[in-house]
Amino acid sequence: MTAHPPEVSLLLRALAEDDLAGVSQCLFNSLEAPSVRKFPVLELIKKVMRDGGAAGALMSGSGATVFGLFASEPAAEKSAQRVREQFGPSMWTKVTRFASAQRA
């Protein structure tokens, strides 16, 4: 995650090139830092994801969701299981895929 908003052109290029590392470097949410101060568990969830192989992890929007970007579906599934194990079975997790014109 970057400390400042990335140039949109960098994100668009990374998305167009299916560059997971590049997309991960462009992750930014100005609401995350104050939310983590109030709810440190958000950073702990992100750490579990990164430790599980996420190229990047970020709080989405104002904090209803934390997501991780993974190179493989099995790594994402395993990380989702770890989140449920560490934070309780009521923790809702969902593994999804990027939609792209190249895969359509």
Summary of the structure (lengths in Angstrom):
residues: 104
radius of gyration: 13.9
end to end distance: 28.4
largest distance: 40.6
contacts: 268
relative contact order: 0.14
helix: 46%
strand: 10%
